[in-house]
Amino acid sequence: MGLQQTLSRDDVEAMIGDGKAIVIYENRVLRLDSWLHKHPGGDKVVFHMVGRDATDEFNAYHSDKAKAMSHKFQIGRIDGVWKNFVPPIQGGFFRTKEMIDDVLTISTSSSSRSSSISSCSSSDEVHIHNGSVAQKRHNSFNSMTDSEEVQKVTIASPSVREPPTSAELIAEYDRKLVEHDLKKYPSLDYRTQTFITNKYRELEAMLQREGYFKCTYWGYGSECVRYIILAALSYYFLQTKWYLLSATCLGLLWHQLMFTAHDAAHRAITGSFFWDNIIGGLIANYISGLSIGWWKSSHNVHHFVTNDPVHDPDIQQLPFFAVSTKTLNNIFSTYYNRLIEFDAAAQVMVSIQNWTYYPVLCLGRFNLHRLSWEHLLIGKSPRHGEAAWLRYYEIVGVIAFWYWYGYLLVCLQLPTFSIRVCYVLVSHIATMPLHVQVTLSHFAMSTADLGVSESFAQKMLRTTMDVDCPAWLDFLHGGLQFQAVHHLFPRMPRHNFRAAQKHVIDFCKIIGMEYRIYGFVDGNKAVLSKLEDIAKQASILAECTNHMKKEATSGLT
C-alpha cells in the first residue's frame, strides 16, 4: 500500500478483522503490529487505541522523536471524519475482508434485500459489561424486534413478575450512571466533541509556547534536601535504637521519593527514555523495592481508560474495594487477562469498605511488592527494542533492595524478631498517604462508559478531580493533587501543575464542563460516600441473590 493511498472504513475494518493493529493518527493510518512487542509503554495501551483516532492520546504521551517515528508505520490515509470503532480488546466485533465482500455480493445480487443487508453497519457497537459481551446489532434478518420479544413474553405470562437478577440490577444501576453523565456533561455529538478537542489542542499549544513542559530543575533542590534529612534521621534513630522512629522516617522517605519516580516514569525530568528510566529505576527498584516497569505498564493503561471497571487496573481492587457496581459481578480484566471474581471474601469486604478504606491502604505497599515481583518474574515488560534492558536493570535493583533493607538492615541491625516485624510494618504503613493520594482523585469520580465518541479531554476531566491545598503543602501531596491537569498533560513536569491549573480552569469554562476540585477533607468525604454507596448496592444485590436462592430451593417460579 502507498503511504498516500486513501483507505476506506471497510479497508480499515478488514485489516483489524484479520488481526492487525491499526490506529488512526492525524488522518494517517498506522499499522503497529511490528511495534507491539517493542512499545516501551506496553502493548495494552496500543490495543485500546485499535480502530480509533488516537491523535490526542498519542501526542499527550509521546515525544517529538516518537511522533516523527510514526511515519515508519504509515500504510495510508483517511479522508473526512473518522468514526471510532470499539477496539477488539474492549469487545469490538470486526468483519474480515471476506465477510465484507460476501455482504457486498449479496447486496448487489438481490436488490430486494440490499437495504436490510446494508443496515449491518461496520460500526456495530460492542461493550463488555460484567465480564460478558453484549453486542448491539442492526440485523433485519431477525423477524422479531427486541420490543416484540418483550411483548410476547408479557402476554404469555401477564400475572408473573419474577424478581430481577443481580446482573439485571447491576445493568440498571450502570444505565442510570450513563444517563446521569449524558445529562451532566457536554453532548457526545460530533460538533461538540470536535469543539472540545480543538480547544484542548489550542490550550496544549499555548502551554508548550509558554514553557510549561520544560522541567524546572530547581524544584528538585528542596526535595533533595528533604530526602537527605529523612534518610539521615532514619539512620540516626536506628543507631540510637529508636527503631520505630527510624522506620517512620524511612517510610516517609519512600513516600516522598515516589513523586520523583512518577515524574521519571512519565519522562518529565530529562525527556530522555534512558536517563529517566535510570532515575526511576534507582528510586523505585533499588531504594524502594518496587518495579518501575510494572508501575509504568499499569499506569499507562490507567491513563488511557481511566476509571473503566473492566479495563483500568487502578480501580480493580477486589476483594477489598469496589467503586463500580460492575465489579459486583464477575468481570474479565483486560489488563490482568483473568477473571476477577466477586467471591465470598469480596462480598464481606465490600460491604464494609467505607470502614476499612484507611486500614487496608495502610497495608497497600505489601501488595505493590507482590505485583512488582509478578511483573518481573512473568516478564510482562517489553523484551525487545529500547526498553528490553530495563527488566534486567529492575531485577538487579529489587534484589539489591532486599539485600540492604531485608538483610543488612532488618536482619542484622534489629535485635529481636518482634522489633523486626514492627519495623517492617511501620516503615510500610508510613507510606499510606501516597495510596490515599492516588485513590482520592479517582474513586469518587464517574465510572460510566460513554462510548468511543467521547473526546480525550472530556473523558479525563469527567473521571478525574483535583485536590485543593495551600501552596506550602504541595510537598505533602507531591503535585499529584493536580490530577486533572496531569491527566490532560501527562508529560508536563509536576512543578508546573499549579501554574497550569488556572488555564485548565478557564478551558473548562469555555467547553462548559465543571472543574472538579475538593479540599483534602471534602475529597476524602466524597470517596467514603462513594464507597458507602457501592457497599449498599452490594448488600441489595446480596439480598436479591439470597431471595432467589430461597425461591429456587422452595420450588417457586
TIBANU-580308 format. One record per residue (C-alpha): x, y, z. Coordinates in steps of 0.1 Angstrom, whole numbers, padded with zeros to 4 digits. Layout:
# residues N
{{X Y Z}}
...
***
This chain:
# residues 557
{{0000 0000 0000}}
{{0012 0035 -0008}}
{{0016 0060 0021}}
{{-0008 0084 0004}}
{{-0033 0058 -0006}}
{{-0068 0066 0008}}
{{-0083 0038 0028}}
{{-0120 0034 0033}}
{{-0136 0025 0066}}
{{-0142 -0011 0052}}
{{-0105 -0013 0044}}
{{-0095 -0005 0080}}
{{-0122 -0028 0094}}
{{-0110 -0057 0073}}
{{-0074 -0053 0084}}
{{-0084 -0052 0121}}
{{-0107 -0082 0114}}
{{-0076 -0100 0102}}
{{-0058 -0093 0135}}
{{-0038 -0063 0125}}
{{-0032 -0034 0150}}
{{-0045 -0004 0131}}
{{-0045 0031 0147}}
{{-0055 0064 0132}}
{{-0031 0093 0139}}
{{-0036 0128 0123}}
{{-0057 0112 0095}}
{{-0029 0088 0088}}
{{-0034 0050 0091}}
{{-0007 0033 0112}}
{{-0001 -0004 0113}}
{{0016 -0012 0146}}
{{0019 -0050 0146}}
{{0057 -0050 0144}}
{{0059 -0024 0172}}
{{0037 -0041 0198}}
{{0064 -0062 0214}}
{{0088 -0032 0214}}
{{0065 -0005 0227}}
{{0081 0009 0259}}
{{0047 0017 0273}}
{{0034 -0019 0269}}
{{0011 -0034 0242}}
{{-0021 -0029 0262}}
{{-0022 0008 0255}}
{{-0019 0002 0218}}
{{-0047 -0024 0219}}
{{-0071 0001 0235}}
{{-0065 0025 0206}}
{{-0070 0000 0177}}
{{-0096 0013 0153}}
{{-0097 0047 0169}}
{{-0084 0082 0162}}
{{-0056 0083 0188}}
{{-0042 0117 0178}}
{{-0047 0134 0212}}
{{-0036 0103 0232}}
{{-0006 0098 0210}}
{{0005 0135 0213}}
{{-0001 0136 0250}}
{{0022 0107 0258}}
{{0049 0108 0232}}
{{0080 0130 0224}}
{{0086 0147 0191}}
{{0110 0119 0183}}
{{0083 0093 0187}}
{{0058 0114 0167}}
{{0083 0116 0139}}
{{0088 0078 0141}}
{{0051 0072 0134}}
{{0058 0078 0097}}
{{0076 0044 0096}}
{{0043 0026 0103}}
{{0021 0046 0080}}
{{0003 0025 0053}}
{{-0022 0050 0040}}
{{-0045 0079 0048}}
{{-0082 0085 0055}}
{{-0104 0113 0042}}
{{-0131 0131 0061}}
{{-0144 0124 0096}}
{{-0133 0092 0113}}
{{-0159 0075 0134}}
{{-0142 0054 0160}}
{{-0146 0016 0162}}
{{-0148 -0001 0196}}
{{-0114 -0018 0199}}
{{-0112 -0056 0199}}
{{-0098 -0056 0235}}
{{-0130 -0038 0246}}
{{-0152 -0063 0228}}
{{-0154 -0047 0194}}
{{-0165 -0070 0165}}
{{-0148 -0067 0132}}
{{-0156 -0083 0098}}
{{-0128 -0097 0077}}
{{-0124 -0088 0040}}
{{-0142 -0120 0030}}
{{-0172 -0112 0052}}
{{-0174 -0077 0038}}
{{-0171 -0089 0003}}
{{-0199 -0115 0009}}
{{-0222 -0088 0022}}
{{-0214 -0067 -0009}}
{{-0220 -0097 -0032}}
{{-0254 -0104 -0016}}
{{-0263 -0068 -0017}}
{{-0257 -0064 -0054}}
{{-0273 -0098 -0063}}
{{-0306 -0091 -0046}}
{{-0320 -0056 -0047}}
{{-0349 -0066 -0026}}
{{-0326 -0074 0003}}
{{-0300 -0047 -0002}}
{{-0315 -0022 0023}}
{{-0317 -0047 0051}}
{{-0282 -0061 0045}}
{{-0266 -0026 0043}}
{{-0280 -0019 0077}}
{{-0255 -0043 0091}}
{{-0231 -0014 0098}}
{{-0194 -0019 0102}}
{{-0196 0002 0133}}
{{-0216 -0024 0153}}
{{-0212 -0013 0189}}
{{-0199 -0039 0213}}
{{-0193 -0033 0251}}
{{-0182 -0056 0278}}
{{-0205 -0055 0308}}
{{-0198 -0076 0339}}
{{-0174 -0099 0321}}
{{-0198 -0107 0292}}
{{-0200 -0093 0257}}
{{-0232 -0075 0249}}
{{-0235 -0066 0212}}
{{-0259 -0042 0197}}
{{-0266 -0054 0162}}
{{-0287 -0038 0135}}
{{-0297 -0070 0117}}
{{-0330 -0070 0099}}
{{-0328 -0108 0093}}
{{-0343 -0111 0128}}
{{-0380 -0111 0122}}
{{-0388 -0102 0158}}
{{-0376 -0070 0174}}
{{-0365 -0067 0210}}
{{-0397 -0049 0220}}
{{-0418 -0076 0203}}
{{-0400 -0103 0222}}
{{-0407 -0085 0255}}
{{-0443 -0081 0245}}
{{-0446 -0118 0236}}
{{-0433 -0128 0270}}
{{-0455 -0104 0288}}
{{-0486 -0117 0270}}
{{-0477 -0153 0277}}
{{-0475 -0147 0315}}
{{-0491 -0115 0325}}
{{-0495 -0124 0361}}
{{-0459 -0135 0368}}
{{-0433 -0109 0377}}
{{-0400 -0125 0386}}
{{-0376 -0105 0408}}
{{-0347 -0090 0389}}
{{-0315 -0110 0388}}
{{-0282 -0095 0402}}
{{-0270 -0089 0367}}
{{-0301 -0070 0358}}
{{-0298 -0048 0388}}
{{-0262 -0041 0380}}
{{-0271 -0032 0344}}
{{-0299 -0009 0356}}
{{-0276 0009 0380}}
{{-0250 0013 0353}}
{{-0276 0026 0329}}
{{-0286 0053 0353}}
{{-0250 0063 0358}}
{{-0246 0067 0320}}
{{-0279 0087 0318}}
{{-0266 0109 0346}}
{{-0234 0116 0328}}
{{-0251 0122 0295}}
{{-0272 0149 0311}}
{{-0244 0164 0332}}
{{-0216 0166 0306}}
{{-0214 0181 0271}}
{{-0231 0163 0243}}
{{-0213 0135 0226}}
{{-0223 0147 0191}}
{{-0195 0153 0166}}
{{-0197 0191 0166}}
{{-0195 0194 0204}}
{{-0167 0169 0208}}
{{-0147 0184 0179}}
{{-0151 0218 0196}}
{{-0137 0204 0229}}
{{-0109 0187 0210}}
{{-0099 0218 0191}}
{{-0099 0239 0223}}
{{-0078 0213 0241}}
{{-0052 0214 0213}}
{{-0051 0252 0214}}
{{-0045 0250 0252}}
{{-0018 0224 0248}}
{{-0001 0245 0221}}
{{-0002 0276 0243}}
{{0013 0258 0273}}
{{0040 0245 0250}}
{{0049 0280 0239}}
{{0048 0293 0274}}
{{0073 0267 0286}}
{{0051 0247 0309}}
{{0065 0214 0295}}
{{0101 0224 0304}}
{{0114 0208 0337}}
{{0122 0233 0364}}
{{0151 0215 0379}}
{{0154 0239 0407}}
{{0122 0224 0420}}
{{0141 0193 0429}}
{{0165 0212 0451}}
{{0143 0215 0481}}
{{0131 0179 0476}}
{{0166 0166 0476}}
{{0172 0184 0509}}
{{0141 0168 0523}}
{{0152 0133 0511}}
{{0186 0137 0527}}
{{0171 0149 0560}}
{{0147 0119 0562}}
{{0174 0094 0553}}
{{0198 0110 0579}}
{{0170 0109 0606}}
{{0162 0073 0598}}
{{0199 0063 0602}}
{{0203 0084 0634}}
{{0173 0069 0651}}
{{0184 0034 0640}}
{{0218 0039 0656}}
{{0203 0053 0688}}
{{0179 0024 0689}}
{{0147 0044 0684}}
{{0136 0018 0659}}
{{0100 0029 0653}}
{{0111 0065 0646}}
{{0137 0051 0622}}
{{0111 0031 0604}}
{{0087 0060 0602}}
{{0114 0083 0587}}
{{0123 0056 0562}}
{{0086 0051 0552}}
{{0082 0089 0547}}
{{0114 0089 0526}}
{{0098 0062 0503}}
{{0066 0082 0502}}
{{0084 0114 0491}}
{{0108 0097 0466}}
{{0079 0081 0447}}
{{0068 0115 0435}}
{{0101 0119 0416}}
{{0098 0083 0404}}
{{0064 0092 0390}}
{{0080 0121 0371}}
{{0107 0098 0357}}
{{0082 0072 0346}}
{{0064 0099 0326}}
{{0097 0111 0312}}
{{0090 0145 0327}}
{{0125 0151 0341}}
{{0151 0148 0313}}
{{0128 0138 0285}}
{{0153 0110 0277}}
{{0139 0075 0278}}
{{0173 0061 0290}}
{{0181 0086 0318}}
{{0145 0090 0331}}
{{0143 0052 0334}}
{{0177 0051 0352}}
{{0164 0077 0377}}
{{0130 0060 0381}}
{{0146 0025 0385}}
{{0171 0038 0410}}
{{0144 0053 0432}}
{{0116 0027 0427}}
{{0137 -0006 0425}}
{{0169 0000 0443}}
{{0157 0023 0471}}
{{0121 0014 0474}}
{{0119 -0023 0463}}
{{0091 -0017 0436}}
{{0092 -0023 0399}}
{{0091 0009 0379}}
{{0083 -0012 0348}}
{{0052 -0027 0365}}
{{0041 0008 0375}}
{{0045 0022 0340}}
{{0027 -0007 0324}}
{{-0003 -0004 0348}}
{{-0002 0034 0350}}
{{-0002 0039 0312}}
{{-0033 0018 0308}}
{{-0049 0037 0337}}
{{-0043 0070 0318}}
{{-0059 0056 0286}}
{{-0090 0040 0301}}
{{-0093 0060 0333}}
{{-0119 0046 0357}}
{{-0132 0019 0334}}
{{-0141 -0010 0358}}
{{-0133 -0036 0331}}
{{-0100 -0021 0318}}
{{-0084 0002 0343}}
{{-0063 -0018 0368}}
{{-0061 0011 0392}}
{{-0098 0006 0402}}
{{-0098 -0032 0401}}
{{-0092 -0036 0438}}
{{-0113 -0067 0447}}
{{-0116 -0083 0472}}
{{-0110 -0051 0492}}
{{-0127 -0023 0473}}
{{-0153 -0018 0446}}
{{-0160 0016 0431}}
{{-0184 0004 0405}}
{{-0214 -0019 0406}}
{{-0200 -0037 0375}}
{{-0174 -0053 0398}}
{{-0201 -0067 0420}}
{{-0204 -0094 0394}}
{{-0175 -0114 0379}}
{{-0156 -0093 0353}}
{{-0128 -0102 0330}}
{{-0100 -0078 0334}}
{{-0084 -0070 0301}}
{{-0052 -0057 0319}}
{{-0046 -0088 0341}}
{{-0061 -0111 0314}}
{{-0081 -0131 0340}}
{{-0115 -0133 0357}}
{{-0118 -0111 0388}}
{{-0144 -0128 0409}}
{{-0168 -0112 0433}}
{{-0164 -0141 0457}}
{{-0173 -0146 0493}}
{{-0143 -0126 0506}}
{{-0152 -0097 0483}}
{{-0188 -0098 0494}}
{{-0177 -0094 0530}}
{{-0150 -0068 0524}}
{{-0170 -0046 0500}}
{{-0200 -0045 0524}}
{{-0177 -0027 0549}}
{{-0153 -0009 0526}}
{{-0161 0026 0538}}
{{-0149 0015 0572}}
{{-0118 -0005 0560}}
{{-0106 0021 0535}}
{{-0078 0035 0555}}
{{-0068 0003 0574}}
{{-0064 -0015 0541}}
{{-0045 0013 0525}}
{{-0020 0011 0554}}
{{-0010 -0023 0540}}
{{-0012 -0013 0504}}
{{0026 -0013 0499}}
{{0028 -0050 0505}}
{{0005 -0056 0475}}
{{0028 -0034 0454}}
{{0057 -0057 0462}}
{{0036 -0087 0451}}
{{0026 -0070 0418}}
{{0062 -0059 0412}}
{{0076 -0094 0415}}
{{0048 -0108 0394}}
{{0056 -0084 0367}}
{{0093 -0090 0367}}
{{0092 -0128 0370}}
{{0065 -0134 0344}}
{{0082 -0109 0321}}
{{0053 -0087 0311}}
{{0077 -0058 0302}}
{{0089 -0054 0266}}
{{0117 -0078 0257}}
{{0127 -0061 0225}}
{{0135 -0026 0214}}
{{0149 0002 0236}}
{{0131 -0010 0267}}
{{0145 -0046 0267}}
{{0174 -0038 0291}}
{{0150 -0023 0317}}
{{0137 -0056 0330}}
{{0172 -0068 0340}}
{{0181 -0035 0355}}
{{0150 -0037 0376}}
{{0155 -0073 0387}}
{{0190 -0064 0400}}
{{0175 -0034 0417}}
{{0148 -0053 0436}}
{{0174 -0079 0447}}
{{0197 -0051 0458}}
{{0168 -0035 0478}}
{{0161 -0067 0497}}
{{0197 -0072 0504}}
{{0202 -0038 0520}}
{{0168 -0035 0535}}
{{0158 -0071 0543}}
{{0193 -0084 0552}}
{{0217 -0056 0562}}
{{0191 -0035 0580}}
{{0162 -0057 0592}}
{{0181 -0089 0599}}
{{0215 -0076 0611}}
{{0206 -0042 0627}}
{{0175 -0051 0646}}
{{0179 -0072 0677}}
{{0147 -0092 0680}}
{{0121 -0108 0658}}
{{0092 -0087 0672}}
{{0112 -0055 0666}}
{{0119 -0067 0630}}
{{0082 -0073 0623}}
{{0073 -0039 0638}}
{{0100 -0021 0618}}
{{0088 -0036 0585}}
{{0051 -0029 0593}}
{{0058 0007 0604}}
{{0080 0016 0575}}
{{0054 0003 0551}}
{{0024 0018 0569}}
{{0041 0052 0568}}
{{0037 0053 0530}}
{{-0001 0051 0534}}
{{-0007 0088 0525}}
{{0006 0080 0490}}
{{-0021 0054 0485}}
{{-0048 0078 0497}}
{{-0034 0104 0473}}
{{-0036 0081 0443}}
{{-0071 0068 0450}}
{{-0085 0102 0461}}
{{-0087 0118 0427}}
{{-0105 0088 0410}}
{{-0125 0067 0434}}
{{-0152 0094 0438}}
{{-0154 0101 0401}}
{{-0175 0087 0373}}
{{-0170 0051 0362}}
{{-0196 0052 0334}}
{{-0187 0042 0299}}
{{-0199 0068 0275}}
{{-0185 0051 0244}}
{{-0158 0058 0218}}
{{-0172 0091 0206}}
{{-0162 0109 0238}}
{{-0131 0131 0233}}
{{-0099 0125 0252}}
{{-0101 0158 0271}}
{{-0137 0153 0282}}
{{-0130 0118 0295}}
{{-0100 0129 0315}}
{{-0120 0157 0332}}
{{-0150 0135 0338}}
{{-0131 0108 0355}}
{{-0105 0128 0375}}
{{-0106 0155 0401}}
{{-0081 0179 0417}}
{{-0075 0183 0454}}
{{-0071 0218 0468}}
{{-0044 0228 0492}}
{{-0023 0258 0500}}
{{0010 0261 0480}}
{{0031 0254 0511}}
{{0016 0220 0514}}
{{0024 0209 0478}}
{{0054 0189 0491}}
{{0030 0167 0511}}
{{0009 0159 0480}}
{{0039 0158 0457}}
{{0020 0176 0429}}
{{-0004 0146 0425}}
{{-0032 0167 0439}}
{{-0034 0183 0404}}
{{-0046 0150 0388}}
{{-0069 0167 0363}}
{{-0040 0188 0350}}
{{-0018 0157 0350}}
{{-0042 0136 0330}}
{{-0047 0162 0304}}
{{-0009 0168 0301}}
{{0009 0137 0315}}
{{0043 0148 0302}}
{{0042 0181 0320}}
{{0066 0183 0349}}
{{0046 0184 0382}}
{{0063 0216 0395}}
{{0044 0234 0367}}
{{0010 0220 0376}}
{{-0001 0248 0400}}
{{0007 0275 0374}}
{{-0011 0255 0346}}
{{-0042 0249 0367}}
{{-0057 0283 0361}}
{{-0055 0277 0324}}
{{-0073 0244 0327}}
{{-0100 0260 0348}}
{{-0105 0286 0320}}
{{-0106 0258 0295}}
{{-0134 0240 0314}}
{{-0154 0273 0314}}
{{-0150 0276 0277}}
{{-0162 0240 0269}}
{{-0189 0240 0296}}
{{-0176 0214 0320}}
{{-0173 0216 0357}}
{{-0138 0216 0370}}
{{-0140 0192 0400}}
{{-0118 0203 0428}}
{{-0122 0194 0465}}
{{-0103 0203 0497}}
{{-0085 0173 0512}}
{{-0111 0167 0538}}
{{-0141 0171 0514}}
{{-0123 0149 0489}}
{{-0120 0121 0515}}
{{-0156 0125 0524}}
{{-0166 0121 0487}}
{{-0145 0089 0484}}
{{-0160 0075 0516}}
{{-0195 0084 0504}}
{{-0189 0066 0471}}
{{-0176 0035 0489}}
{{-0206 0035 0512}}
{{-0230 0038 0482}}
{{-0214 0008 0464}}
{{-0214 -0011 0497}}
{{-0252 -0005 0500}}
{{-0257 -0017 0464}}
{{-0237 -0048 0472}}
{{-0260 -0055 0502}}
{{-0291 -0051 0480}}
{{-0276 -0075 0454}}
{{-0268 -0100 0482}}
{{-0304 -0098 0495}}
{{-0317 -0103 0460}}
{{-0295 -0133 0454}}
{{-0304 -0149 0487}}
{{-0341 -0143 0479}}
{{-0338 -0160 0445}}
{{-0319 -0190 0461}}
{{-0347 -0194 0487}}
{{-0373 -0194 0459}}
{{-0354 -0219 0439}}
{{-0350 -0242 0469}}
{{-0387 -0240 0478}}
{{-0397 -0247 0442}}
{{-0413 -0213 0435}}
{{-0410 -0199 0400}}
***
